[in-house]
């Protein structure tokens, strides 16, 4: 069984919204509950970068979130964010449509 923990009191003390942290963790547990999915982005014949399949990290800041019924929640990326191929013009990389290209990190992401 997946297990996720948030520390709401710590978020509140730091001036962060605990609901963003909670939704962030929930979305990531739903997408990668075993924490074992990665993407390898080859940069040369002998190397590259490994990205953890974390769907909220690229856009995780409170200021990047959105509201559902008045509650601030975390933005998240779509599978296209993890792919650097086959993207027609107008591809949506995140739910709020702030990310403009694959592997882009928003402020505080």
Secondary structure, DSSP 8 states (H G I E B T S, - for coil): -------HHHHHHTT--HHHHHHHHHHHHHH-TTS--EEEEE-SSS-EEEEE--SSGGG-SGGG-EEETTEEE---B-GGGG--S---TT---BTTS---STT---TT-
